[in-house]
Amino acid sequence: MAEPLIIVGKGMAATRLVDELSQRALGRYSIAVIGAEGRLAYNRVLLSPLLAGEIAEPDIELKPAAWWRARGVSMIYGRAVAGVDRAARTVTLEDGLVLPYGKLVLATGSKPLKPPFPGGDLPGVATFRDTADVGMMRAYAQRGARIVVIGGGLLGLEAAYGLSKAGGKVTLLHLVDRLMERQLDAEGAGLLAAAITARGIAVRLNSATKGFVGADKVEGVELQDGTIMPADLVVIAIGVRPNVDLARAAGLAVNRGVVVDDAMASEDANVFAIGECAEHRGQVYGLVEPAYEQARVLAMRLAGQKSAGVEAAYAGSLLATNLKVSGVGVFSAGEFEAGEGAEIVVLRDPTAGIYRKFVLREGRLAGCVLVGDTQGALFYLGLIRSGQDISAIRADLPFGESYCADGRIVEAA
């Protein structure tokens, strides 16, 4: 008889886990996937182009209903989990339904950060996280509303781009002195800001939000310096925090995320966590690729598979960002600042809007930043991951893989 496996959360991590597990141990588990949103799993990375009107809602669906049925997965939509009883190995839904499990996987994702700014409860103050947010935000943008987006990281840039493309008059506020400060150095960030400004989005850096003003709805954003930015809609996009409420209530160890080991197991050997809600070796990843790597490791563990005779283990992920912001290509991986002992190789063409920076340590590529032209990004990522000596191609490195592929270096994995 198949062992009951419950996955709480039906986002990208959960979908990849089912995909990986069905390829390795189809029929070994009776799988139920539970999600609070009343729809099939979808790709959150595509919310910005959806908002911009570049794609339609069916385009963001990860897998059709027939795919889930073919794998014998029970999908429970629009019903949140109220609690987990680890002693009884049961999950209770908010409507009172109790389901038994043999193995439980938490893939509960993240919640958008929303600091307690004065006026934060006014209508017209929103976050950017799901398809419901997209529908509401598009309605404002399409009528040419004045929109202030707070946050100059990945999430804020994606929101600003989508809203501007949909017709909104967008101002982007950021607390610090450069955009994407976790991925870009000052020069790369400056080039990105200039490109975004040229596309009609106003960028205001070093701008700290004090609160929101308005009577029956939001009418503006008040900054710490006293400036009031008029706004019909305010989108707070300053980041996310792991959704760990369920795990904490179940008595599991939680720091920023649910604490897991290299097998993605919590302190309870029958309870696992993957994706944005998991904390591994003190690190919480808010990107898709680490979640997929974690799903693969967990699937191998649950299937009883080994790699070269060794149990599958997750050793952490090298963070890499590869996206288009307002049509501007941006890639960042590894070290993007030249710390002590590092060297840099830079190619810049401000007129063409191109910036390519490479950080080297002891003849090896430790990190790179590409703005405006991200060609070769996967090649560079492979070099960083492999740690091989690239001294022979140092001079040609900024020009991409074709300039480096003449036998002077072993192909990057």
Secondary structure, DSSP 8 states (H G I E B T S, - for coil): --EEEEEE--SHHHHHHHHHHHHHHTTTEEEEEE-SSSS--B-GGGHHHHHHTSS-GGGGBSS-HHHHHHTT-EEE-S--EEEEETTTTEEEETTS-EEE-SEEEE---EEE-----TTTTSTTEEE--SHHHHHHHHHHHHTT-EEEEE--SHHHHHHHHHHHHTT-EEEEE-SSSSTTTTT--HHHHHHHHHHHHHTT-EEE-S--EEEEE-SSS--EEEETTS-EEE-SEEEE-S-EEE--HHHHHTT--BSSSEEE-TTSB-SSTTEEE-GGGEEETTB---SHHHHHHHHHHHHHHHHT-EETTEE--------EEEEEETTEEEEEEE--S--TT-EEEEEEETTTTEEEEEEEETTEEEEEEEES--TTHHHHHHHHHHT-B-GGGGGGGGG-HHHH-SSSS----
